[in-house]
């Protein structure tokens, strides 16, 4: 009999504690009223941007122009002497793969 009363009392206390904790957190889970929903922020048109190079503010046209200029890859300019050395090293590597006993 004492066990049943103890069990019923402990279950009712645990249910009351659980409900009181749950009611308090339901209100705290809401975002603050000044927080802008993601659905609204996705539809905004961004008309100001910052330069990825120096962080200065740019207009949309300037930003598009800068992005276009950054897409163009400048041609590589390598010293002809270095280019010749790389060519000779590649020939040496190929010869050593074919003839590993050469001491070059």
Secondary structure, DSSP 8 states (H G I E B T S, - for coil): -HHHHHHHHHHHHHHHHHHHHHHHHHHHTS--TT---HHHHHT----EEE-TTT--EEEHHHHHHHHHHHHS-------HHHHHHHHHHHHHHHHHHH-TT---
